[in-house]
Amino acid sequence: MQLSAIAYNLKKYFKFTQKRVKSGAGLLDFFLKLKTTLMEAYRLILRNLVFANLQTV
């Protein structure tokens, strides 16, 4: 009887731990990192273009 009660409680516990609410915070973090990376790349490209322009003058 004890083993069946333990098994029942373990089943309930595993079902409870697997149900997690997906908040979307991970997706938001991904987009913020993507935005930052693209902004840095844009600035780097502009800086190189300006530097190349100064070299040709």
C-alpha positions as CSV (number, residue, x, y, z in Angstrom):
1,M,0.0,0.0,0.0
2,Q,2.9,2.4,0.8
3,L,4.5,1.8,-2.6
4,S,1.3,2.6,-4.5
5,A,0.8,5.8,-2.4
6,I,4.4,6.8,-3.2
7,A,4.0,6.1,-6.9
8,Y,0.8,8.1,-6.9
9,N,2.4,11.1,-5.3
10,L,5.4,10.9,-7.5
11,K,3.2,10.9,-10.6
12,K,1.4,14.0,-9.3
13,Y,4.7,15.7,-8.5
14,F,6.2,15.0,-12.0
15,K,3.0,16.3,-13.7
16,F,3.2,19.5,-11.5
17,T,6.9,20.2,-12.2
18,Q,6.4,19.8,-16.0
19,K,3.6,22.3,-16.2
20,R,5.5,25.6,-16.4
21,V,4.0,28.8,-17.8
22,K,5.9,30.1,-20.8
23,S,6.3,33.8,-20.1
24,G,8.0,34.8,-23.3
25,A,10.9,36.4,-21.4
26,G,13.4,34.2,-23.2
27,L,12.0,35.4,-26.6
28,L,12.2,39.0,-25.4
29,D,15.8,38.6,-24.3
30,F,16.6,37.0,-27.7
31,F,15.1,40.0,-29.6
32,L,16.9,42.5,-27.4
33,K,20.3,40.8,-28.0
34,L,19.5,40.7,-31.7
35,K,18.7,44.4,-31.7
36,T,21.9,45.2,-29.8
37,T,24.0,43.1,-32.2
38,L,22.5,44.7,-35.3
39,M,23.0,48.2,-33.9
40,E,26.7,47.4,-33.1
41,A,27.1,46.0,-36.7
42,Y,25.5,49.1,-38.2
43,R,27.8,51.4,-36.2
44,L,30.8,49.4,-37.2
45,I,29.9,49.5,-40.9
46,L,29.2,53.3,-40.7
47,R,32.5,53.8,-38.9
48,N,34.4,51.9,-41.6
49,L,32.7,53.7,-44.4
50,V,33.5,57.1,-42.9
51,F,37.1,56.0,-42.3
52,A,37.4,54.7,-45.9
53,N,36.0,58.0,-47.1
54,L,38.5,60.0,-45.2
55,Q,41.4,57.9,-46.5
56,T,40.4,58.6,-50.2
57,V,40.2,62.4,-49.7
